[in-house]
């Protein structure tokens, strides 16, 4: 009985480790993508002074479907992906433009 438990536990650990290894690139891409989308949208809205629908045309529709945008207090944009698991916020500073803070 103890041997079965040890083999089962080892198999579970290997499966989880293998899955984590396989999705590491997607996790990195989600982190980079949310930061890029937040910065681009913030710059589009507050530097270029375009409307949000106009800014959304800058993104490929297949890519944009994975992100959720939230425009805060008129000076920041938060973009999240994978049901909020990954998110980034970009803030507009007068004279400096937008920069990612999270």
Backbone torsions as a table, in degrees:
resi	resn	phi	psi	omega
1	UNK	NA	-45.4	-179.5
2	UNK	-63.1	-37.3	-179.0
3	UNK	-64.8	-42.1	178.2
4	UNK	-61.7	-40.8	179.7
5	UNK	-63.9	-41.5	179.9
6	UNK	-66.3	-43.3	179.5
7	UNK	-65.7	-42.4	178.5
8	UNK	-62.9	-42.3	178.9
9	UNK	-65.3	-42.9	178.9
10	UNK	-63.7	-41.2	178.5
11	UNK	-64.2	-41.0	179.3
12	UNK	-64.1	-41.8	178.7
13	UNK	-63.2	-43.0	179.1
14	UNK	-65.1	-38.4	178.8
15	UNK	-65.7	-45.2	179.5
16	UNK	-64.7	-43.1	179.4
17	UNK	-64.5	-41.0	178.0
18	UNK	-64.3	-42.2	178.7
19	UNK	-64.7	-42.2	178.6
20	UNK	-62.8	-38.9	178.3
21	UNK	-64.8	-40.9	-177.6
22	UNK	-69.9	-29.0	-177.2
23	UNK	-100.3	4.8	-176.6
24	UNK	-61.3	-36.5	179.0
25	UNK	-69.0	-38.2	178.8
26	UNK	-67.3	-35.4	177.1
27	UNK	-65.7	-45.2	178.0
28	UNK	-62.7	-41.1	179.3
29	UNK	-64.8	-38.4	178.1
30	UNK	-65.0	-41.0	178.3
31	UNK	-65.2	-46.0	179.6
32	UNK	-66.9	-43.0	-177.4
33	UNK	-63.5	-41.1	179.5
34	UNK	-67.4	-39.1	177.5
35	UNK	-64.2	-43.6	179.1
36	UNK	-63.9	-46.6	-178.4
37	UNK	-63.8	-39.6	178.8
38	UNK	-64.8	-45.2	-179.0
39	UNK	-65.7	-45.6	-179.2
40	UNK	-63.6	-43.3	-178.6
41	UNK	-68.7	-41.0	177.7
42	UNK	-60.6	-46.5	179.4
43	UNK	-64.1	-39.8	179.4
44	UNK	-63.3	-44.1	-177.5
45	UNK	-73.4	-47.8	-168.1
46	UNK	-101.9	-21.9	176.4
47	UNK	-94.8	-51.2	-179.8
48	UNK	-82.3	-15.1	179.3
49	UNK	57.5	42.3	174.9
50	UNK	-94.4	164.0	178.4
51	UNK	-79.1	159.6	179.8
52	UNK	-60.3	-45.3	177.4
53	UNK	-58.9	-36.1	177.6
54	UNK	-67.4	-39.6	179.4
55	UNK	-66.3	-33.0	-179.3
56	UNK	-65.6	-23.2	178.8
57	UNK	-71.5	-13.0	177.4
58	UNK	-72.5	-18.3	-176.9
59	UNK	-103.8	142.6	173.8
60	UNK	-63.0	133.1	-175.5
61	UNK	-62.4	-32.2	178.1
62	UNK	-67.8	-34.8	178.5
63	UNK	-78.7	-42.3	-176.1
64	UNK	-63.5	-24.4	-178.9
65	UNK	-65.3	-19.0	-179.6
66	UNK	-86.9	-9.7	-176.2
67	UNK	-109.3	153.7	172.8
68	UNK	-122.5	127.0	-178.7
69	UNK	-102.3	140.6	173.7
70	UNK	-136.6	114.8	178.6
71	UNK	-91.0	116.7	-178.0
72	UNK	-86.8	-165.3	-176.9
73	UNK	-32.5	21.7	179.4
74	UNK	82.5	7.2	179.3
75	UNK	-137.2	-2.2	-178.9
76	UNK	-145.4	157.5	179.1
77	UNK	-133.0	132.4	175.3
78	UNK	-115.9	131.8	177.9
79	UNK	-121.6	132.9	178.4
80	UNK	-126.8	158.4	179.9
81	UNK	-139.3	158.6	178.2
82	UNK	53.4	56.7	177.1
83	UNK	57.6	34.4	176.8
84	UNK	87.6	1.7	179.7
85	UNK	-63.4	-35.0	177.3
86	UNK	-122.4	134.7	177.4
87	UNK	-151.0	158.2	177.8
88	UNK	-146.2	146.2	178.9
89	UNK	-123.1	136.4	176.2
90	UNK	-119.6	135.1	-176.7
91	UNK	-117.4	140.4	177.2
92	UNK	-90.2	127.6	174.4
93	UNK	-117.4	126.3	178.9
94	UNK	-54.8	132.3	178.1
95	UNK	83.7	-13.9	-178.3
96	UNK	-120.1	-17.7	-177.9
97	UNK	86.9	-153.0	-176.3
98	UNK	-103.3	148.1	175.1
99	UNK	-146.7	147.5	-178.8
100	UNK	-78.2	132.4	-179.1
101	UNK	-114.2	-15.2	178.6
102	UNK	-133.1	NA	NA
